[in-house]
Amino acid sequence: MEKLTQQEEDAMLLLWRQNGGFVKDILELYPEPKIPYTTLASTFKNLEKKKYVRAKKLGNSWFYRPIIRENEYKKVFMGNFVSDYFRDSYKELVSFFAKEEKISPEELKEIIEMIQQGKSK
């Protein structure tokens, strides 16, 4: 799976939310200031080349549908992120967020419960 640029990832997140769409429809979902239509259209062409989306011509416009599921992308992206920044240690990742006070003790307890429930299944 080829890595996405920030611009491509932003477009994919919106496309995943809609499960497909035309450039103009996805553009409406962007916050202000919106990127130019032509920029987003080029981004979708790049995503098609990278095999993230499939395009279908409908009238004078192209309809884009995701080929890669969001959870598949997140799984690969997070694995690479943890590997690159936390020496492949999820413990270091959680420790980092705890030290930075980005995660509370209550949230950590919830995570532990989720892990324990997953193991008991």
C-alpha positions in Angstrom: 0.0 0.0 0.0 1.6 3.3 -1.2 1.8 6.1 1.4 -0.5 9.0 0.9 0.4 12.6 1.0 -1.5 14.8 3.6 -3.7 16.2 0.8 -4.5 12.7 -0.5 -5.3 11.4 3.0 -7.6 14.4 3.7 -9.5 13.6 0.5 -9.7 9.9 1.3 -11.1 10.6 4.8 -13.9 12.6 3.3 -14.5 10.0 0.5 -14.6 7.2 3.1 -17.2 9.2 5.1 -19.4 9.4 2.1 -18.5 6.0 0.7 -17.9 7.6 -2.7 -18.8 10.8 -4.5 -18.1 13.4 -7.2 -15.3 15.9 -6.8 -17.8 18.8 -6.3 -19.6 16.8 -3.5 -16.4 16.0 -1.7 -15.2 19.6 -2.1 -18.3 20.8 -0.2 -17.2 18.8 2.8 -13.9 20.6 3.0 -13.5 23.3 5.7 -12.8 26.9 4.7 -10.7 27.9 3.0 -11.5 25.2 0.4 -8.9 23.9 -1.9 -9.5 24.6 -5.6 -11.7 22.2 -7.5 -8.9 21.4 -10.0 -6.5 20.5 -7.1 -9.0 18.1 -5.6 -9.7 16.6 -9.1 -5.9 16.0 -9.5 -5.7 14.5 -6.1 -8.4 12.0 -7.0 -6.6 11.1 -10.2 -3.4 10.5 -8.2 -5.4 8.3 -5.8 -6.7 6.4 -8.7 -3.2 5.8 -10.0 -2.2 4.6 -6.5 -5.2 2.2 -6.5 -7.0 3.8 -3.6 -10.1 4.7 -5.6 -12.0 3.6 -8.7 -13.4 6.2 -11.1 -16.6 5.8 -13.1 -17.7 8.3 -15.7 -21.3 9.4 -15.1 -22.3 12.1 -17.6 -19.6 14.7 -17.7 -18.3 13.9 -14.2 -16.3 11.2 -12.5 -17.7 9.3 -9.6 -15.0 8.1 -7.2 -15.4 5.1 -4.9 -12.8 3.9 -2.4 -11.1 0.6 -3.2 -9.1 0.5 0.1 -11.2 0.4 3.2 -10.4 3.0 5.9 -9.6 0.4 8.6 -7.1 -1.3 6.2 -5.3 2.0 5.7 -5.3 2.9 9.4 -3.9 -0.5 10.3 -1.0 -0.1 7.9 -0.5 3.6 8.7 -0.6 3.1 12.4 1.8 0.1 12.2 4.3 2.2 10.2 3.8 5.2 12.6 4.5 3.1 15.7 7.5 1.4 14.0 9.0 4.7 12.8 8.4 6.9 15.9 8.1 4.4 18.8 10.6 1.7 18.0 7.7 -0.7 17.2 6.5 -0.5 20.8 2.8 0.2 21.4 3.8 0.5 25.1 6.0 3.4 24.2 3.2 5.0 22.2 0.8 4.8 25.2 3.5 6.0 27.6 4.2 9.0 25.4 0.5 10.1 25.4 0.3 9.5 29.2 3.4 11.6 29.8 2.0 14.3 27.5 -1.3 14.1 29.4 -3.2 13.3 26.2 -4.7 10.3 27.8 -6.3 10.1 31.2 -6.0 7.3 33.8 -9.7 6.6 33.2 -9.1 6.1 29.5 -6.2 3.8 30.2 -8.4 1.7 32.5 -11.0 1.5 29.7 -8.3 0.4 27.2 -7.1 -2.3 29.7 -10.7 -3.5 30.0 -11.1 -3.6 26.2 -7.9 -5.7 25.9 -9.0 -8.1 28.7 -12.5 -8.5 27.1 -10.9 -9.2 23.7 -8.7 -11.9 25.2 -11.6 -13.6 26.9 -13.5 -14.1 23.6 
